[in-house]
């Protein structure tokens, strides 16, 4: 499973877990969530991807 960590100021604030494993749906999900995260935390938001086994 692929999860995405939202990092603000070097600290992990949230972890996003998409419900699907299809790449197109993950792409749409992350783009929508990034709009929300920028309005919530500002433009200093970084996204790091990691895989959970």
Backbone bond lengths (Angstrom), bond angles and torsions (degrees), N, CA, C in turn:
res aa  C-N    CA-C-N  psi(-1)  N-CA   C-N-CA  omega(-1)  CA-C   N-CA-C  phi
1 X - - - 1.434 - - 1.524 108.39 -
2 X 1.297 116.09 135.53 1.460 121.96 177.83 1.521 108.30 -94.72
3 X 1.327 116.31 130.01 1.464 122.01 175.22 1.520 108.09 -123.86
4 X 1.320 115.66 156.55 1.456 121.90 -177.78 1.520 108.74 -124.10
5 X 1.339 115.93 125.79 1.454 121.80 177.09 1.515 109.54 -94.98
6 X 1.324 116.79 132.22 1.458 122.88 176.15 1.516 106.53 -94.74
7 X 1.339 116.35 118.47 1.456 122.27 -175.70 1.526 109.13 -113.81
8 X 1.338 115.50 126.42 1.460 122.14 177.82 1.520 106.87 -129.51
9 X 1.312 116.19 119.67 1.459 120.60 179.02 1.523 113.34 63.92
10 X 1.326 117.43 31.94 1.455 121.38 178.93 1.519 114.67 80.33
11 X 1.315 117.87 5.92 1.457 122.53 -177.96 1.525 109.97 -121.75
12 X 1.320 117.46 134.33 1.466 121.58 178.55 1.523 108.53 -73.18
13 X 1.316 115.63 118.53 1.466 121.17 -179.18 1.522 111.81 -94.32
14 X 1.334 116.57 -41.99 1.464 121.17 -177.05 1.510 109.57 -146.10
15 X 1.313 115.68 159.80 1.462 122.19 173.23 1.517 107.51 -125.23
16 X 1.332 115.96 123.81 1.457 121.68 179.54 1.517 109.22 -98.10
17 X 1.336 116.06 131.46 1.459 121.90 178.76 1.530 108.55 -121.43
18 X 1.342 118.17 104.07 1.464 119.77 177.63 1.528 110.79 -64.18
19 X 1.320 116.31 148.52 1.461 121.27 -179.28 1.515 113.03 -80.01
20 X 1.305 117.53 -13.14 1.459 121.63 -174.96 1.517 110.46 -124.80
21 X 1.318 116.45 166.47 1.467 120.33 176.89 1.528 111.39 -112.65
22 X 1.319 118.01 5.75 1.464 121.08 177.82 1.519 109.23 -77.81
23 X 1.324 116.49 130.18 1.459 121.42 -173.00 1.523 113.16 -61.61
24 X 1.309 118.52 -40.88 1.462 121.35 179.89 1.525 110.84 -62.41
25 X 1.329 116.77 -42.36 1.458 120.32 -179.94 1.526 111.39 -70.47
26 X 1.332 117.64 -35.53 1.463 121.19 176.07 1.523 109.65 -64.72
27 X 1.330 117.08 -42.87 1.469 121.95 179.32 1.530 110.63 -59.95
28 X 1.321 117.32 -46.86 1.467 121.21 179.22 1.527 111.37 -64.33
29 X 1.336 116.77 -40.71 1.461 121.79 179.14 1.522 111.30 -62.00
30 X 1.337 116.87 -47.03 1.468 120.58 -177.93 1.526 110.94 -66.94
31 X 1.318 117.75 -40.40 1.469 119.75 177.55 1.524 111.80 -61.19
32 X 1.326 117.36 -41.81 1.463 120.64 178.54 1.527 110.67 -66.69
33 X 1.326 117.08 -41.94 1.457 120.64 -179.73 1.526 111.89 -67.69
34 X 1.331 117.59 -34.40 1.465 120.36 179.50 1.519 111.32 -65.41
35 X 1.316 118.00 -34.97 1.457 120.04 175.60 1.528 110.21 -62.20
36 X 1.328 116.01 -41.77 1.469 120.03 178.49 1.525 111.78 -68.36
37 X 1.331 117.31 -39.96 1.465 120.84 -178.52 1.527 111.47 -68.20
38 X 1.328 117.53 -35.63 1.470 120.20 177.58 1.520 110.78 -67.30
39 X 1.315 117.13 -36.74 1.468 118.12 177.56 1.523 111.05 -73.18
40 X 1.329 117.26 -28.00 1.463 121.29 -178.96 1.523 112.68 -82.12
41 X 1.360 117.52 -44.22 1.457 122.09 -173.83 1.526 114.49 -110.88
42 X 1.323 118.85 -8.56 1.457 121.04 -176.24 1.524 110.34 94.62
43 X 1.335 116.25 -165.82 1.463 120.42 -174.13 1.524 113.21 -93.69
44 X 1.310 119.41 5.38 1.471 122.66 178.55 1.530 111.41 -89.82
45 X 1.320 117.04 31.37 1.462 122.59 -175.55 1.522 109.82 -95.11
46 X 1.334 115.79 130.74 1.466 121.95 173.37 1.516 108.46 -118.96
47 X 1.318 115.97 149.05 1.459 121.53 178.63 1.521 107.92 -119.30
48 X 1.318 115.63 126.72 1.464 121.50 176.43 1.521 107.49 -117.63
49 X 1.304 116.11 135.45 1.450 122.15 -178.93 1.514 109.51 -100.84
50 X 1.334 116.77 142.48 1.463 120.07 174.02 1.526 108.41 -147.49
51 X 1.307 115.70 161.79 1.460 121.92 -177.13 1.516 108.92 -113.06
52 X 1.321 116.05 130.19 1.458 122.85 174.07 1.519 108.04 -101.13
53 X 1.306 116.81 134.43 1.466 120.17 178.50 1.500 110.23 -100.32
